[in-house]
């Protein structure tokens, strides 16, 4: 049985069926007509061109393929409903941004990742949120990033590498195996830097230093149980960082807010509809478009805009997508199941 009170993201057999439907219907939702329809139908958020018209294969590659593999292991994770370190309900502010609270000692919280031409959002989101929490727990002593590469390609018992997964798999791997440090593509940071090249998740007419995702080969790197960064001096075994606990959070906005305020960013699993790819700014609300798949994301905080409550979310499609790599989504109504699958964890005591 899953923990009482936790809402499971539906495991629909939709990934390949949706891909087929998507191809059959063409890319109408990326058209100027579709963008204009979104903007004329509502004023909560602004749509604009992020993608070229012939981008269906690239878009489907970015989403997670959710399957039933090892989901029974989710039973091992508790549902967290109490924490003596949490603030009271009255202490929850109207707006909160983890970058502002901890940014001086943990500047990596502001980093926007790029999963590249790879469906690894589940690994990128979990490793990024865990990095934030480890830095916060260490009071700024941990200044590295945990390796999305290690999570994506060495936790295959849990996830599917570039073929998608679930952020639960990433958090579970952090607890059971531990994760080494890493860095961005072609960087000399950490034990295992990310080996998938950043790419343009956007229209060609937008300024962007990266090659178009469609021009890059699809990769699925092998798991390496060693430090792939030759300049890194610590051994693979000694570089591992483990979490003492990982957990689900109930579908309760107040509890999620308290956990973010106390321990740092958490991860959400977000149901992606076709209009989302056109997001530019504002508080996203689905405009009754086609469901395409799921995306794991990192929640940095919350706020209100034009009297609409929102979650502040970091995506992993580089800073040139959306609102400088971020987006806001309606908070408090489980919109697109954003509050149905929240995860976090507490690191072990950090040792230099």
ZIWOBEL-V524632 format. One record per pair of residues at least 6 apart in sequence whose ideal C-beta (glycine too) atoms are under 8 Angstrom apart, sorted by sequence separation. I is the first residue (numbers start at 0). J is the second residue. D is the distance in whole Angstrom. If there is no record, write none. Layout:
<<I:J:D> <I:J:D>>
This chain:
<<1:7:6> <27:33:6> <102:108:6> <114:120:6> <134:140:8> <158:164:3> <172:178:7> <182:188:3> <186:192:5> <199:205:8> <201:207:6> <248:254:6> <259:265:6> <302:308:8> <303:309:7> <314:320:6> <318:324:4> <328:334:6> <333:339:6> <38:45:7> <50:57:8> <101:108:6> <102:109:6> <134:141:5> <151:158:7> <157:164:7> <158:165:7> <181:188:7> <182:189:5> <185:192:7> <186:193:8> <226:233:7> <231:238:8> <248:255:5> <258:265:6> <301:308:7> <302:309:6> <314:321:6> <317:324:6> <328:335:7> <330:337:8> <331:338:8> <38:46:5> <50:58:7> <133:141:5> <134:142:7> <150:158:8> <152:160:5> <180:188:7> <181:189:4> <184:192:7> <199:207:5> <203:211:7> <226:234:7> <275:283:7> <301:309:6> <316:324:7> <329:337:8> <330:338:8> <37:46:4> <114:123:5> <151:160:5> <180:189:3> <181:190:7> <183:192:6> <184:193:5> <226:235:5> <301:310:5> <302:311:6> <328:337:5> <98:108:5> <151:161:7> <157:167:8> <158:168:4> <179:189:7> <180:190:5> <181:191:5> <182:192:4> <183:193:6> <184:194:7> <199:209:5> <225:235:5> <248:258:6> <255:265:7> <275:285:8> <300:310:8> <301:311:6> <314:324:6> <97:108:5> <98:109:5> <112:123:5> <130:141:8> <157:168:3> <158:169:7> <179:190:4> <180:191:8> <181:192:5> <182:193:7> <184:195:7> <185:196:8> <198:209:5> <199:210:6> <224:235:6> <274:285:7> <300:311:5> <313:324:7> <314:325:7> <34:46:5> <133:145:7> <157:169:8> <179:191:6> <181:193:6> <184:196:5> <197:209:5> <198:210:6> <199:211:5> <200:212:6> <226:238:7> <274:286:5> <298:310:5> <299:311:5> <313:325:6> <314:326:6> <33:46:8> <34:47:6> <130:143:7> <151:164:8> <184:197:6> <196:209:8> <198:211:6> <199:212:6> <272:285:5> <298:311:7> <299:312:7> <312:325:6> <34:48:7> <130:144:5> <154:168:6> <157:171:6> <158:172:8> <183:197:8> <196:210:7> <198:212:4> <272:286:8> <274:288:4> <298:312:6> <299:313:6> <311:325:7> <312:326:5> <112:127:6> <130:145:5> <154:169:7> <157:172:6> <273:288:4> <297:312:7> <298:313:8> <312:327:7> <129:145:5> <198:214:8> <272:288:5> <273:289:5> <296:312:5> <297:313:4> <311:327:6> <312:328:6> <31:48:8> <110:127:7> <127:144:7> <154:171:8> <198:215:5> <248:265:7> <272:289:6> <296:313:7> <310:327:7> <126:144:7> <127:145:8> <154:172:4> <272:290:6> <273:291:6> <296:314:6> <297:315:8> <309:327:4> <310:328:5> <29:48:8> <126:145:5> <150:169:5> <153:172:8> <196:215:6> <271:290:7> <272:291:7> <296:315:8> <309:328:6> <310:329:8> <126:146:6> <127:147:7> <270:290:6> <271:291:5> <294:314:8> <309:329:6> <310:330:5> <29:50:5> <126:147:4> <271:292:6> <308:329:7> <309:330:5> <29:51:8> <30:52:7> <150:172:6> <154:176:7> <271:293:6> <282:304:5> <307:329:7> <308:330:4> <29:52:5> <107:130:6> <108:131:5> <126:149:8> <150:173:8> <153:176:8> <195:218:6> <270:293:6> <271:294:5> <281:304:7> <282:305:7> <304:327:7> <308:331:5> <107:131:7> <123:147:5> <126:150:5> <194:218:7> <269:293:7> <29:54:6> <122:147:5> <125:150:6> <195:220:8> <268:293:5> <269:294:5> <282:307:5> <302:327:8> <26:52:5> <105:131:6> <108:134:7> <194:220:5> <268:294:7> <269:295:7> <299:325:8> <26:53:6> <107:134:6> <268:295:6> <269:296:5> <282:309:5> <310:337:6> <26:54:7> <119:147:7> <122:150:4> <123:151:8> <145:173:8> <150:178:6> <267:295:7> <268:296:8> <26:55:6> <105:134:4> <122:151:4> <149:178:5> <266:295:6> <267:296:5> <301:330:6> <101:131:8> <104:134:7> <105:135:6> <121:151:8> <149:179:5> <266:296:7> <267:297:8> <104:135:8> <266:297:6> <267:298:6> <119:151:4> <122:154:7> <146:178:6> <149:181:6> <191:223:7> <265:297:8> <266:298:7> <22:55:6> <101:134:7> <114:147:8> <145:178:5> <146:179:5> <148:181:5> <194:227:8> <264:297:5> <265:298:5> <21:55:6> <97:131:7> <101:135:5> <104:138:7> <105:139:6> <110:144:7> <117:151:8> <145:179:8> <146:180:6> <147:181:6> <161:195:7> <264:298:6> <104:139:3> <107:142:7> <112:147:7> <145:180:6> <146:181:3> <191:226:6> <192:227:7> <264:299:5> <107:143:8> <122:158:6> <144:180:6> <145:181:7> <146:182:8> <190:226:4> <191:227:5> <192:228:6> <105:142:8> <107:144:6> <121:158:6> <143:180:4> <144:181:6> <190:227:7> <191:228:7> <21:59:7> <143:181:8> <144:182:6> <190:228:6> <143:182:8> <189:228:6> <259:298:7> <129:169:8> <188:228:7> <259:299:8> <18:59:5> <118:159:8> <119:160:7> <125:166:5> <129:170:7> <149:190:8> <187:228:6> <190:231:5> <259:300:6> <280:321:8> <17:59:8> <119:161:6> <121:163:7> <122:164:7> <124:166:5> <149:191:5> <189:231:6> <279:321:6> <280:322:5> <117:160:8> <118:161:5> <120:163:8> <121:164:4> <125:168:8> <126:169:6> <146:189:6> <148:191:5> <187:230:5> <190:233:7> <255:298:8> <267:310:7> <269:312:8> <278:321:5> <279:322:7> <283:326:6> <298:341:8> <117:161:4> <118:162:6> <119:163:8> <121:165:5> <125:169:3> <129:173:5> <144:188:7> <146:190:6> <148:192:7> <187:231:8> <278:322:8> <283:327:6> <284:328:8> <118:163:4> <119:164:8> <121:166:5> <124:169:7> <125:170:5> <143:188:7> <144:189:6> <146:191:4> <148:193:5> <190:235:6> <256:301:6> <267:312:7> <282:327:5> <283:328:5> <284:329:5> <118:164:8> <122:168:8> <143:189:6> <146:192:7> <147:193:5> <148:194:6> <182:228:8> <281:327:7> <282:328:7> <283:329:7> <121:168:6> <122:169:5> <126:173:8> <146:193:7> <179:226:7> <282:329:6> <14:62:8> <121:169:6> <125:173:7> <190:238:5> <278:326:5> <129:178:7> <189:238:8> <264:313:8> <285:334:7> <14:64:4> <284:334:6> <285:335:6> <14:65:7> <180:231:8> <126:178:6> <61:114:7> <11:65:8> <64:118:7> <10:65:6> <63:118:6> <126:181:8> <10:66:7> <60:116:6> <62:118:6> <161:217:7> <179:235:6> <8:65:7> <10:67:6> <60:117:7> <61:118:6> <63:120:6> <161:218:7> <162:219:7> <60:118:6> <62:120:8> <63:121:5> <161:219:5> <180:238:6> <57:116:7> <61:120:7> <160:219:5> <179:238:4> <269:328:7> <10:70:7> <160:220:8> <179:239:6> <180:240:8> <178:239:7> <179:240:8> <177:239:4> <178:240:6> <176:239:8> <177:240:6> <178:241:8> <272:335:7> <177:241:4> <271:335:8> <176:241:8> <270:335:4> <7:73:8> <269:335:6> <270:336:5> <152:219:8> <155:222:7> <173:240:8> <174:241:7> <269:336:7> <270:337:8> <152:220:5> <173:241:7> <174:242:5> <268:336:7> <269:337:5> <115:184:7> <152:221:7> <153:222:4> <173:242:5> <174:243:8> <113:183:8> <152:222:5> <153:223:8> <174:244:7> <267:337:5> <112:183:8> <113:184:8> <152:223:8> <153:224:7> <174:245:5> <267:338:7> <268:339:7> <1:73:6> <2:74:8> <148:220:7> <170:242:7> <173:245:6> <268:340:4> <1:74:6> <5:78:5> <267:340:7> <0:74:7> <2:76:7> <4:78:6> <171:245:6> <267:341:6> <2:77:6> <3:78:7> <170:245:4> <266:341:7> <2:78:4> <4:80:8> <119:195:7> <265:341:5> <266:342:5> <265:342:6> <266:343:7> <115:193:8> <117:195:5> <252:330:6> <265:343:4> <116:195:7> <148:227:8> <252:331:5> <115:195:4> <116:196:8> <114:195:7> <115:196:6> <262:343:6> <115:197:6> <116:198:5> <115:198:6> <250:333:6> <255:338:7> <262:345:6> <113:197:4> <72:157:8> <113:198:7> <258:343:5> <252:338:7> <255:341:6> <69:156:7> <113:200:8> <251:338:8> <69:157:6> <250:338:5> <250:339:6> <68:159:8> <76:167:7> <250:341:8> <66:159:8> <247:340:8> <248:341:4> <73:167:6> <76:170:8> <247:341:7> <248:342:7> <64:159:6> <70:165:8> <76:171:7> <145:240:6> <247:342:6> <248:343:6> <75:171:7> <113:209:8> <116:212:5> <170:266:7> <246:342:7> <70:167:8> <115:212:7> <116:213:8> <169:266:8> <245:342:7> <246:343:6> <64:162:6> <65:163:7> <245:343:7> <246:344:7> <64:163:4> <69:168:7> <72:171:6> <116:215:5> <141:240:8> <245:344:4> <63:163:4> <64:164:8> <65:165:6> <115:215:7> <116:216:8> <117:217:8> <166:266:4> <244:344:6> <245:345:8> <60:161:8> <62:163:7> <63:164:6> <116:217:6> <117:218:7> <244:345:5> <63:165:7> <116:218:8> <166:268:6> <242:344:4> <243:345:6> <165:268:7> <242:345:6> <243:346:7> <242:346:5> <243:347:5> <241:346:8> <242:347:7> <240:346:7> <241:347:5> <133:240:6> <240:347:8> <209:317:7> <240:349:8> <209:319:8> <207:319:5> <129:242:7> <206:319:7> <205:319:6> <200:316:4> <200:317:7> <201:319:6> <200:319:8> <201:320:6> <197:317:6> <199:319:7> <200:320:5> <136:262:7> <169:295:8> <135:262:7> <135:263:5> <134:263:8> <163:292:8> <166:295:4> <132:262:5> <165:295:7> <132:263:4> <164:295:8> <131:263:5> <132:264:7> <131:264:5> <128:263:7> <128:264:5> <127:264:8> <128:265:6> <128:266:5> <61:200:7> <125:266:6> <124:266:5> <57:200:8> <14:163:8> <50:200:7> <49:200:7> <50:201:6> <51:202:6> <49:201:5> <50:202:6> <51:203:6> <60:212:8> <49:202:6> <48:202:5> <57:212:5> <108:263:7> <48:204:7> <49:205:8> <57:213:5> <108:264:7> <8:165:8> <48:205:8> <56:213:7> <60:217:7> <54:213:7> <51:211:8> <100:260:8> <95:256:7> <91:253:7> <97:259:7> <101:263:7> <95:259:7> <88:253:6> <91:256:5> <95:260:6> <91:257:7> <97:263:6> <131:297:8> <77:244:8> <79:246:4> <97:264:5> <78:246:7> <79:247:7> <76:245:6> <77:246:5> <78:247:5> <79:248:6> <80:249:6> <91:260:7> <128:297:5> <76:246:6> <77:247:7> <78:248:8> <79:249:8> <90:260:8> <125:295:7> <127:297:5> <174:344:7> <76:247:6> <78:249:6> <86:257:6> <124:295:4> <173:344:6> <85:257:4> <123:295:7> <124:296:6> <170:342:5> <85:258:7> <124:297:5> <167:340:8> <170:343:8> <73:247:8> <80:254:7> <86:260:6> <120:294:5> <121:295:4> <166:340:8> <170:344:6> <79:254:8> <82:257:7> <85:260:8> <86:261:7> <120:295:4> <167:342:6> <82:258:7> <85:261:5> <120:296:7> <166:342:6> <84:261:5> <84:262:8> <79:258:7> <82:261:7> <127:313:7> <127:315:8> <108:299:7> <124:315:7> <123:315:4> <120:315:5> <98:299:6> <112:313:8> <114:315:5> <97:299:5> <98:300:8> <111:313:6> <113:315:6> <114:316:7> <96:299:6> <97:300:5> <111:314:7> <112:315:4> <113:316:7> <96:300:4> <111:315:7> <113:317:4> <63:268:8> <95:300:4> <112:317:8> <94:300:7> <95:301:6> <96:302:8> <111:317:6> <94:301:7> <95:302:7> <111:318:5> <94:302:4> <141:349:5> <62:271:6> <93:302:7> <94:303:7> <136:345:7> <137:346:8> <140:349:6> <93:303:6> <136:346:5> <132:343:7> <140:351:6> <111:323:7> <132:344:7> <136:348:8> <137:349:4> <111:324:3> <132:345:7> <133:346:5> <136:349:6> <111:325:7> <132:346:6> <96:311:6> <128:343:7> <129:344:6> <133:349:6> <125:342:7> <129:346:7> <58:276:6> <50:276:6> <49:276:6> <50:277:8> <65:292:8> <46:274:7> <49:277:6> <64:292:7> <65:293:6> <48:277:7> <49:278:7> <62:291:6> <63:292:6> <47:277:6> <49:279:8> <62:292:3> <63:293:5> <46:277:4> <62:293:6> <63:294:6> <46:278:7> <47:279:4> <59:291:7> <62:294:6> <63:295:6> <46:279:6> <58:291:7> <59:292:7> <61:294:7> <44:278:6> <45:279:5> <44:279:7> <45:280:5> <44:280:7> <45:281:5> <37:274:5> <44:281:3> <43:281:6> <44:282:6> <43:282:5> <44:283:5> <33:273:8> <37:277:6> <43:283:7> <44:284:7> <33:274:7> <43:284:5> <5:247:5> <34:277:5> <41:284:7> <5:249:6> <6:250:5> <33:277:7> <2:247:6> <4:249:5> <5:250:7> <28:273:4> <41:286:6> <4:250:7> <28:274:7> <40:286:6> <29:276:7> <28:276:7> <29:277:7> <28:277:8> <37:286:5> <36:286:8> <61:316:7> <8:268:5> <28:288:6> <28:289:7> <8:270:7> <43:305:8> <43:307:6> <79:343:7> <24:289:8> <76:342:8> <21:289:8> <20:289:8> <21:291:7> <49:320:6> <17:289:8> <49:321:7> <17:290:7> <17:291:6> <17:292:7> <13:290:7> <14:292:6> <13:292:7> <44:327:8> <8:293:6> <43:329:8> <6:333:8> <9:336:8> <8:336:6> <6:336:7> <8:339:6> <6:338:8> <7:339:7> <8:340:5> <6:339:4> <7:340:7> <6:340:7> <5:340:8>>
